[in-house]
């Protein structure tokens, strides 16, 4: 079978998905709309299946398109990586790094790392997939992301995990709460208080409850939320106390919320890098990955 399409065909297809339509994609690529349509048709003929579902108001990937999109991104990224590797990664050179990241790390940890990297490589673009731990692992395994920043605990033999940091679970309370004046708390101190926790489906909740079970401690949550930021909103309104990872907490100068460590025993989660075992990263992604590990 002869594969008869080029890089611009792939870019055109991905641009339609990212822009949500032909008109915006044509503008982004500086193509006329008929030229863009011809490229999509040629790509669909080469693949042998319709890649887009079109209506008068909406364009979306077909079932074949959803399968083909990660492959198209990977083909472009690997080709760009090989071209870049011929001369090494130059600070003036462009490119893109696609990575998956758990939301708490994406909000508090990742921006600083990107800022340090951008100081040396300002033309490298980032595509960040802020996903749950399980969804992030799946995105890396499918090749949609070059690597991920996520929680330890995956069991896919095709992935390898490199620890980056330990993130302790802490207590967030209002500054006018009695616990705000305490320097140290034990898990037993939380008994009888209205507690806010993430749902049982969360990787954070599983880590916390497994560690507490080993220590013979059981917490009773009055509120359950899907997102850690929601728990902070409830804390700020005085509805309860939130047990959450330190990376998910606001800065120390927050006007309404205080954060205090909890010990006896201290419980932490491991944040790290997950990569496909047999894959080779693009030069830009390799540099960023190495910077994260060294830092």
SERO-4910 file (N, C-alpha, C, O; in steps of 0.05 Angstrom, whole numbers):
BEGIN
 pado doro    nc1    nc2    nc3   cac1   cac2   cac3    cc1    cc2    cc3    oc1    oc2    oc3
  Unk    A     17    -24      0      0      0      0     18     25      0     36     28     17
  Unk    A     13     43    -18     28     68    -20     14     90     -4    -10     95     -8
  Unk    A     29    103     14     17    124     30     23    150     15     47    158     11
  Unk    A      2    164      7      6    187    -11     -6    212      2    -27    222     -6
  Unk    A      8    223     23      0    249     34     26    262     45     46    248     48
  Unk    A     24    288     50     48    302     60     43    316     87     21    314     98
  Unk    A     63    330     97     61    342    123     39    363    124     25    365    144
  Unk    A     35    378    103     15    399    103    -13    387    104    -31    398    116
  Unk    A    -17    363     92    -42    349     95    -48    343    124    -70    347    134
  Unk    A    -28    333    138    -31    326    166    -37    351    183    -54    352    200
  Unk    A    -22    372    177    -26    398    192    -54    408    187    -66    419    205
  Unk    A    -63    406    162    -90    416    156   -111    401    172   -129    413    183
  Unk    A   -109    375    172   -129    358    187   -129    366    217   -150    370    229
  Unk    A   -105    368    229   -103    375    257   -113    403    263   -125    409    283
  Unk    A   -107    422    244   -116    449    247   -147    451    247   -158    467    263
  Unk    A   -160    435    231   -189    435    230   -200    426    258   -219    438    268
  Unk    A   -188    406    269   -197    396    295   -191    417    317   -209    422    334
  Unk    A   -168    429    316   -160    448    337   -176    474    335   -182    486    356
  Unk    A   -181    483    311   -196    508    307   -226    505    307   -241    524    309
  Unk    A   -235    480    304   -264    475    305   -279    480    280   -303    482    280
  Unk    A   -265    483    257   -278    488    232   -259    494    210   -235    499    214
  Unk    A   -269    494    185   -252    498    161   -243    527    158   -221    532    151
  Unk    A   -262    546    164   -255    574    160   -232    583    177   -213    595    168
  Unk    A   -234    577    204   -213    586    222   -187    571    216   -165    583    218
  Unk    A   -189    545    208   -165    530    202   -151    542    177   -126    543    177
  Unk    A   -167    549    157   -155    561    133   -141    587    140   -119    592    129
  Unk    A   -152    603    157   -139    628    165   -113    623    180    -93    636    176
  Unk    A   -114    603    198    -90    596    214    -67    587    197    -44    592    203
  Unk    A    -74    572    175    -53    561    158    -47    578    133    -30    572    117
  Unk    A    -61    601    131    -58    619    108    -64    604     82    -50    607     62
  Unk    A    -85    588     82    -94    574     58   -122    585     51   -137    595     68
  Unk    A   -129    582     26   -157    588     18   -174    564     27   -164    542     31
  Unk    A   -199    569     31   -217    547     41   -219    525     20   -219    501     29
  Unk    A   -221    530     -6   -221    508    -25   -196    492    -25   -197    467    -27
  Unk    A   -172    505    -21   -147    490    -20   -146    472      5   -137    450      4
  Unk    A   -157    483     27   -158    467     52   -176    443     48   -169    420     56
  Unk    A   -199    447     36   -218    425     32   -206    403     14   -210    380     19
  Unk    A   -191    412     -7   -178    392    -25   -158    376    -10   -155    352    -14
  Unk    A   -143    388      8   -123    373     24   -137    353     42   -127    330     45
  Unk    A   -159    361     55   -173    342     72   -184    318     55   -182    295     64
  Unk    A   -195    324     32   -206    303     15   -183    284      6   -187    260      6
  Unk    A   -160    295     -1   -138    279    -10   -128    261     13   -121    238      9
  Unk    A   -127    272     38   -118    256     61   -138    234     66   -130    211     72
  Unk    A   -164    240     65   -184    219     70   -182    197     49   -185    173     55
  Unk    A   -177    205     24   -173    184      3   -148    167      8   -149    143      4
  Unk    A   -127    180     17   -102    165     23   -106    146     46    -96    123     46
  Unk    A   -121    155     67   -126    138     90   -147    117     85   -146     95     96
  Unk    A   -165    123     67   -186    104     60   -210    105     78   -226     86     80
  Unk    A   -214    128     92   -237    131    110   -243    160    115   -224    176    114
  Unk    A   -267    168    119   -273    196    126   -262    202    154   -266    187    173
  Unk    A   -248    224    156   -235    232    181   -251    253    196   -247    257    220
  Unk    A   -269    267    182   -285    289    194   -314    285    189   -322    275    168
  Unk    A   -330    292    209   -359    292    206   -368    321    204   -363    337    222
  Unk    A   -381    328    182   -387    356    176   -417    361    178   -433    345    167
  Unk    A   -425    382    191   -453    392    190   -451    422    182   -429    433    179
  Unk    A   -474    435    180   -473    463    172   -461    480    194   -451    502    189
  Unk    A   -462    471    219   -452    487    241   -427    475    256   -415    489    272
  Unk    A   -421    451    250   -401    438    267   -384    419    251   -393    406    232
  Unk    A   -358    417    258   -340    397    246   -326    383    270   -316    395    288
  Unk    A   -327    356    268   -314    340    289   -301    316    277   -307    309    254
  Unk    A   -283    303    292   -270    279    282   -289    256    281   -306    252    299
  Unk    A   -288    241    260   -303    216    258   -289    195    276   -268    201    288
  Unk    A   -300    171    277   -287    150    292   -259    144    282   -240    141    297
  Unk    A   -256    144    255   -230    140    243   -212    164    249   -188    161    254
  Unk    A   -224    188    248   -208    212    254   -197    213    282   -175    222    287
  Unk    A   -213    203    302   -204    202    329   -181    183    333   -163    188    349
  Unk    A   -181    162    317   -158    143    318   -134    154    304   -111    149    312
  Unk    A   -139    169    282   -117    179    266   -103    203    277    -79    207    273
  Unk    A   -118    220    293   -107    245    303    -81    241    319    -62    255    314
  Unk    A    -80    223    339    -55    220    354    -32    211    337     -9    219    341
  Unk    A    -38    194    317    -17    185    299     -7    208    282     17    211    278
  Unk    A    -25    225    273    -17    248    257      1    267    273     22    276    263
  Unk    A     -6    272    298     10    289    315     37    277    320     58    290    319
  Unk    A     38    250    325     63    237    330     81    237    305    105    241    308
  Unk    A     69    233    282     85    234    257     98    261    253    122    263    247
  Unk    A     83    282    258     94    309    255    115    315    275    136    325    269
  Unk    A    110    307    301    129    313    322    155    297    317    177    308    321
  Unk    A    153    272    309    177    256    305    193    266    280    218    265    281
  Unk    A    179    274    259    193    285    236    208    311    244    231    315    236
  Unk    A    194    329    259    206    353    268    230    347    286    251    361    285
  Unk    A    227    326    303    249    319    321    273    309    305    296    316    312
  Unk    A    269    293    285    291    282    269    305    305    254    330    305    253
  Unk    A    290    324    243    302    346    229    318    363    249    340    372    243
  Unk    A    307    367    273    321    383    293    346    369    303    366    382    308
  Unk    A    345    342    304    368    327    314    392    328    295    415    324    303
  Unk    A    387    335    269    409    337    250    429    358    258    453    356    253
  Unk    A    419    379    271    437    401    279    436    407    309    448    426    318
  Unk    A    422    390    324    419    395    352    397    416    358    387    429    339
  Unk    A    391    419    383    370    438    391    382    466    395    398    470    413
  Unk    A    375    484    377    385    511    378    365    528    392    341    526    388
  Unk    A    375    546    410    356    564    425    338    580    406    316    588    415
  Unk    A    347    586    382    330    602    364    311    585    348    295    596    332
  Unk    A    312    559    352    295    541    336    267    537    349    265    536    374
  Unk    A    247    535    333    220    530    343    215    500    347    233    484    344
  Unk    A    190    494    353    182    466    358    160    465    378    152    486    389
  Unk    A    150    442    384    128    439    403    133    414    420    142    393    411
  Unk    A    127    417    446    127    395    465     98    391    474     85    409    483
  Unk    A     89    366    471     62    359    480     65    341    505     78    320    503
  Unk    A     53    349    527     55    333    551     29    333    566     13    351    564
  Unk    A     24    311    581      1    309    598      9    316    627     32    311    634
  Unk    A     -9    327    642     -2    336    669    -27    335    687    -48    344    679
  Unk    A    -24    324    711    -46    326    730    -52    355    736    -33    371    738
  Unk    A    -77    362    740    -84    391    743    -69    406    765    -62    429    761
  Unk    A    -65    394    788    -51    408    810    -23    415    802    -14    438    807
  Unk    A     -9    397    789     19    403    780     18    423    757     36    439    754
  Unk    A     -3    421    740     -5    440    717     -8    468    727      0    487    714
  Unk    A    -22    471    750    -28    498    760     -5    510    776      1    534    773
  Unk    A      7    494    793     27    506    812     56    499    806     74    515    812
  Unk    A     61    476    794     89    467    790     99    472    762    121    482    758
  Unk    A     82    466    742     91    467    714     98    495    704    118    498    690
  Unk    A     82    516    711     88    542    700    116    552    706    129    564    689
  Unk    A    126    547    730    153    555    737    174    541    721    194    552    712
  Unk    A    169    514    717    188    499    701    188    508    672    210    510    660
  Unk    A    165    514    661    164    524    633    178    551    631    192    556    611
  Unk    A    174    568    651    187    595    650    217    592    650    230    607    635
  Unk    A    228    574    666    257    570    666    267    559    639    287    568    628
  Unk    A    252    541    627    259    529    601    257    551    579    275    552    562
  Unk    A    236    567    580    232    587    560    253    609    560    257    622    540
  Unk    A    266    612    583    288    632    584    311    625    566    325    642    556
  Unk    A    314    598    561    335    589    543    324    583    515    338    587    495
  Unk    A    300    572    514    288    563    488    261    577    485    240    565    487
  Unk    A    261    603    479    236    619    478    218    611    455    194    618    456
  Unk    A    228    598    434    211    592    411    198    565    412    182    557    394
  Unk    A    203    549    433    190    523    437    162    527    448    159    540    468
  Unk    A    142    516    434    115    518    442    107    494    460    120    473    458
  Unk    A     88    498    477     78    476    494     49    471    489     33    489    487
  Unk    A     42    446    487     14    437    486     10    420    511     21    397    513
  Unk    A     -6    430    530     -9    417    556    -37    404    557    -57    418    554
  Unk    A    -37    378    562    -62    363    566    -66    360    596    -55    342    608
  Unk    A    -82    378    609    -87    376    637   -108    355    643   -132    361    639
  Unk    A    -99    332    651   -117    308    653   -113    296    681    -93    301    695
  Unk    A   -132    279    688   -130    263    713   -106    244    710    -96    240    688
  Unk    A    -98    232    732    -75    214    732    -79    191    712    -62    185    696
  Unk    A   -103    178    713   -108    156    695   -110    164    666    -99    151    648
  Unk    A   -123    187    661   -126    196    633    -98    205    622    -93    202    599
  Unk    A    -82    217    639    -55    225    631    -38    201    623    -24    202    603
  Unk    A    -39    180    639    -25    155    633    -34    144    606    -17    135    590
  Unk    A    -60    145    601    -71    134    576    -61    151    552    -55    141    531
  Unk    A    -60    178    556    -51    195    534    -22    190    527    -15    191    503
  Unk    A     -6    185    547     22    178    541     24    151    527     39    148    508
  Unk    A      9    131    537     10    105    526      1    105    497     12     90    480
  Unk    A    -19    122    490    -28    123    462    -10    140    444    -14    141    420
  Unk    A      9    154    456     26    171    440     15    199    435     27    214    420
  Unk    A     -7    206    449    -18    233    446      0    254    460      1    277    452
  Unk    A     14    245    481     33    262    495     61    249    494     63    224    496
  Unk    A     82    265    492    109    254    492    115    242    519    128    221    521
  Unk    A    107    256    540    110    245    567     89    258    585     76    277    576
  Unk    A     87    249    610     68    260    628     80    267    655    101    256    663
  Unk    A     67    285    669     74    291    697     50    283    713     28    295    711
  Unk    A     53    262    729     29    250    741     37    236    768     59    240    777
  Unk    A     18    221    779     23    207    804     35    180    800     30    167    779
  Unk    A     50    171    819     60    143    818     37    124    821     17    130    833
  Unk    A     40    100    810     20     80    815     10     66    790     -5     47    792
  Unk    A     18     75    766     10     61    742     22     33    739     44     28    749
  Unk    A      8     16    725     17    -12    723     22    -20    694     27    -44    689
  Unk    A     20     -2    675     25     -8    647     54    -15    643     71      2    648
  Unk    A     60    -40    634     89    -47    630    103    -32    608    127    -32    607
  Unk    A     87    -19    591     99     -4    569    107     24    577    118     39    561
  Unk    A    102     32    602    109     58    612    130     56    635    131     37    649
  Unk    A    146     77    637    166     78    658    162    104    674    157    125    662
  Unk    A    165    103    700    159    125    718    185    134    731    200    118    742
  Unk    A    191    160    730    214    172    743    205    192    764    193    213    757
  Unk    A    210    187    790    200    206    811    213    233    808    237    235    802
  Unk    A    198    254    813    208    282    813    207    294    841    227    306    849
  Unk    A    185    291    856    183    304    882    162    290    899    144    276    889
  Unk    A    165    294    925    145    284    944    127    308    952    136    329    960
  Unk    A    101    304    950     81    325    955     64    316    979     48    298    977
  Unk    A     68    329   1003     54    320   1027     25    329   1027     18    350   1016
  Unk    A      8    313   1040    -20    321   1045    -20    340   1069     -7    335   1090
  Unk    A    -35    362   1067    -36    383   1088    -65    390   1093    -83    380   1080
  Unk    A    -68    408   1112    -95    418   1119    -98    447   1111    -80    463   1116
  Unk    A   -120    453   1098   -127    481   1091   -151    489   1108   -171    475   1109
  Unk    A   -148    511   1122   -170    521   1139   -171    552   1136   -153    564   1126
  Unk    A   -193    563   1146   -195    593   1146   -175    604   1167   -168    590   1187
  Unk    A   -166    628   1162   -147    640   1180   -158    646   1208   -144    650   1227
  Unk    A   -185    647   1210   -197    651   1236   -205    625   1250   -217    626   1271
  Unk    A   -196    602   1239   -201    576   1252   -179    571   1273   -156    581   1270
  Unk    A   -186    557   1293   -166    551   1315   -141    537   1304   -119    541   1314
  Unk    A   -145    520   1284   -122    505   1273   -101    524   1260    -78    516   1257
  Unk    A   -110    547   1251    -91    566   1238    -69    575   1257    -47    582   1248
  Unk    A    -74    574   1283    -54    582   1303    -36    559   1311    -17    563   1325
  Unk    A    -41    535   1301    -25    511   1308     -3    508   1287     -7    512   1263
  Unk    A     21    500   1297     43    495   1278     43    467   1268     52    462   1246
  Unk    A     33    448   1284     32    420   1276      6    408   1284     -6    415   1305
  Unk    A     -4    390   1267    -29    376   1273    -25    346   1269     -8    337   1253
  Unk    A    -40    330   1283    -41    301   1279    -68    294   1266    -87    310   1267
  Unk    A    -69    271   1253    -94    263   1240   -117    261   1260   -140    266   1253
  Unk    A   -111    253   1284   -131    251   1304   -144    277   1311   -167    278   1320
  Unk    A   -129    299   1307   -140    326   1313   -164    333   1295   -180    350   1302
  Unk    A   -166    319   1273   -187    326   1253   -214    313   1260   -234    320   1249
  Unk    A   -213    294   1279   -238    280   1286   -259    300   1297   -253    316   1314
  Unk    A   -283    297   1287   -305    314   1296   -308    340   1280   -327    355   1285
  Unk    A   -290    346   1262   -292    370   1246   -304    363   1219   -302    341   1209
  Unk    A   -316    383   1207   -328    380   1180   -306    380   1160   -293    401   1155
  Unk    A   -301    357   1147   -279    354   1128   -288    354   1099   -310    345   1093
  Unk    A   -271    364   1082   -276    365   1053   -255    348   1039   -231    352   1043
  Unk    A   -263    329   1023   -244    312   1008   -252    309    979   -275    314    972
  Unk    A   -234    300    963   -240    294    935   -254    267    934   -253    251    952
  Unk    A   -268    262    911   -284    238    908   -267    212    910   -243    213    906
  Unk    A   -280    190    916   -266    164    919   -254    155    892   -236    138    893
  Unk    A   -262    166    870   -251    158    844   -224    171    839   -210    164    821
  Unk    A   -217    191    856   -192    206    852   -168    190    862   -169    175    882
  Unk    A   -146    193    847   -121    180    855   -111    191    882    -99    177    898
  Unk    A   -116    217    887   -108    229    912   -122    216    936   -110    211    956
  Unk    A   -148    212    932   -164    200    954   -154    171    959   -153    163    983
  Unk    A   -148    156    939   -138    129    942   -112    128    957   -108    112    976
  Unk    A    -93    146    950    -67    148    964    -72    154    993    -60    141   1011
  Unk    A    -89    174    999    -93    183   1026   -106    161   1043    -97    155   1065
  Unk    A   -127    148   1033   -141    128   1049   -125    103   1053   -126     91   1074
  Unk    A   -109     95   1033    -92     72   1037    -71     76   1058    -66     59   1075
  Unk    A    -59    101   1059    -39    107   1079    -52    109   1107    -40     99   1126
  Unk    A    -75    121   1109    -88    123   1135    -97     96   1145    -97     91   1169
  Unk    A   -106     78   1127   -114     52   1135    -91     36   1148    -94     22   1168
  Unk    A    -67     39   1136    -43     26   1147    -37     37   1175    -26     23   1192
  Unk    A    -43     63   1179    -38     75   1205    -61     72   1225    -59     81   1247
  Unk    A    -82     59   1216   -105     54   1234   -122     79   1238   -135     82   1259
  Unk    A   -122     98   1219   -137    123   1222   -158    123   1200   -153    115   1178
  Unk    A   -182    133   1208   -203    135   1188   -215    163   1190   -223    172   1211
  Unk    A   -217    177   1167   -229    203   1166   -257    202   1155   -263    184   1139
  Unk    A   -274    219   1165   -302    220   1156   -306    247   1141   -306    268   1154
  Unk    A   -311    246   1115   -314    270   1099   -343    278   1098   -360    262   1090
  Unk    A   -348    303   1105   -375    314   1104   -382    323   1075   -405    322   1067
  Unk    A   -362    332   1061   -365    341   1033   -346    325   1015   -323    319   1023
  Unk    A   -354    318    991   -337    306    971   -339    323    946   -361    331    938
  Unk    A   -317    329    933   -316    345    909   -299    331    888   -284    312    894
  Unk    A   -302    339    863   -286    327    842   -260    342    838   -240    330    828
  Unk    A   -259    368    844   -235    384    839   -225    397    865   -241    407    881
  Unk    A   -199    396    869   -188    407    894   -193    437    897   -196    447    919
  Unk    A   -194    451    874   -200    480    876   -228    485    888   -232    505    901
  Unk    A   -247    467    882   -273    469    894   -272    467    924   -286    482    938
  Unk    A   -255    449    934   -253    446    963   -243    472    976   -252    479    998
  Unk    A   -225    486    963   -215    511    974   -237    533    975   -237    549    993
  Unk    A   -255    532    955   -277    551    956   -295    546    980   -305    565    992
  Unk    A   -300    520    986   -316    514   1010   -302    522   1036   -315    531   1054
  Unk    A   -276    518   1036   -260    526   1060   -263    557   1064   -268    566   1086
  Unk    A   -260    571   1042   -261    601   1044   -288    611   1054   -290    632   1067
  Unk    A   -309    595   1049   -336    603   1059   -341    593   1087   -362    598   1098
  Unk    A   -321    579   1099   -324    570   1126   -341    545   1129   -351    539   1151
  Unk    A   -343    529   1108   -360    505   1109   -345    481   1119   -357    460   1125
  Unk    A   -318    482   1121   -304    459   1130   -274    462   1127   -264    483   1119
  Unk    A   -259    440   1132   -230    439   1129   -224    420   1106   -237    399   1103
  Unk    A   -204    427   1090   -197    410   1067   -170    396   1072   -151    408   1080
  Unk    A   -170    370   1066   -145    355   1067   -137    351   1037   -152    338   1022
  Unk    A   -114    361   1030   -106    361   1002    -76    363    999    -62    370   1019
  Unk    A    -65    356    976    -36    358    972    -26    387    972    -41    405    965
  Unk    A     -2    391    982      9    418    985      9    433    958      4    457    957
  Unk    A     15    418    936     16    431    909    -11    444    902    -12    462    886
  Unk    A    -32    434    914    -59    444    907    -67    468    925    -89    478    921
  Unk    A    -50    477    943    -58    498    962    -49    525    951    -31    527    935
  Unk    A    -63    546    960    -55    574    952    -29    583    965    -19    569    982
  Unk    A    -19    606    957      6    616    967      3    623    997    -19    626   1007
  Unk    A     25    626   1010     25    631   1039     13    657   1047      4    661   1069
  Unk    A     12    676   1028      0    702   1034    -30    704   1027    -40    727   1025
  Unk    A    -43    681   1023    -72    682   1017    -87    696   1040    -82    689   1063
  Unk    A   -104    714   1034   -117    730   1055   -136    714   1073   -141    722   1096
  Unk    A   -147    692   1062   -169    679   1078   -161    651   1086   -172    641   1106
  Unk    A   -142    637   1072   -137    609   1077   -109    605   1088    -89    616   1077
  Unk    A   -107    589   1109    -81    581   1121    -76    552   1115    -95    536   1114
  Unk    A    -52    544   1112    -44    516   1106    -26    506   1128     -6    519   1135
  Unk    A    -32    483   1140    -16    472   1162     -9    443   1156    -25    428   1145
  Unk    A     16    435   1163     24    407   1159      9    388   1178      0    396   1200
  Unk    A      6    363   1169     -6    343   1186     14    320   1188     24    310   1168
  Unk    A     20    311   1213     39    290   1216     27    266   1231      3    265   1235
  Unk    A     44    248   1240     37    225   1256     15    208   1243     -7    206   1254
  Unk    A     20    195   1220     44    197   1204     41    218   1182     19    223   1174
  Unk    A     64    229   1172     61    246   1149     55    229   1125     65    207   1122
  Unk    A     37    239   1107     29    224   1083     36    240   1059     28    264   1058
  Unk    A     49    228   1040     57    243   1016     48    227    991     43    203    992
  Unk    A     46    241    969     43    228    943     68    234    926     81    255    930
  Unk    A     74    217    908     98    220    891     89    231    864     73    218    850
  Unk    A    100    253    856     96    265    830    120    258    813    143    261    822
  Unk    A    116    249    788    139    242    771    133    243    742    110    250    734
  Unk    A    152    235    726    150    234    697    143    206    689    154    186    699
  Unk    A    124    204    670    118    178    658    123    180    628    114    199    615
  Unk    A    136    159    617    144    159    589    139    131    577    138    112    592
  Unk    A    136    130    551    134    104    538    162     91    538    182    105    532
  Unk    A    163     67    546    189     53    551    206     52    526    231     56    527
  Unk    A    194     47    503    210     44    478    211     68    461    224     67    440
  Unk    A    199     91    469    198    114    452    222    132    456    235    132    477
  Unk    A    228    147    435    250    167    437    237    195    436    221    201    418
  Unk    A    244    212    455    233    238    456    246    256    435    268    252    427
  Unk    A    231    277    427    242    297    410    264    312    425    264    311    450
  Unk    A    283    325    411    304    339    425    293    359    445    304    362    468
  Unk    A    272    374    438    261    394    456    250    381    481    255    390    503
  Unk    A    234    360    477    222    346    499    243    333    517    240    333    541
  Unk    A    264    323    505    286    310    520    299    331    538    306    326    561
  Unk    A    304    355    527    317    376    543    299    384    566    308    388    588
  Unk    A    273    387    561    255    395    582    252    374    603    252    379    627
  Unk    A    251    349    594    250    326    613    274    326    631    272    323    655
  Unk    A    298    329    619    323    328    634    324    351    654    334    348    676
  Unk    A    314    374    646    314    397    664    296    392    688    303    398    711
  Unk    A    273    379    684    255    373    706    268    353    725    266    357    750
  Unk    A    281    333    715    294    313    732    317    325    749    319    320    772
  Unk    A    333    343    736    355    356    750    345    375    771    357    377    793
  Unk    A    323    388    765    312    408    784    299    395    808    289    408    826
***
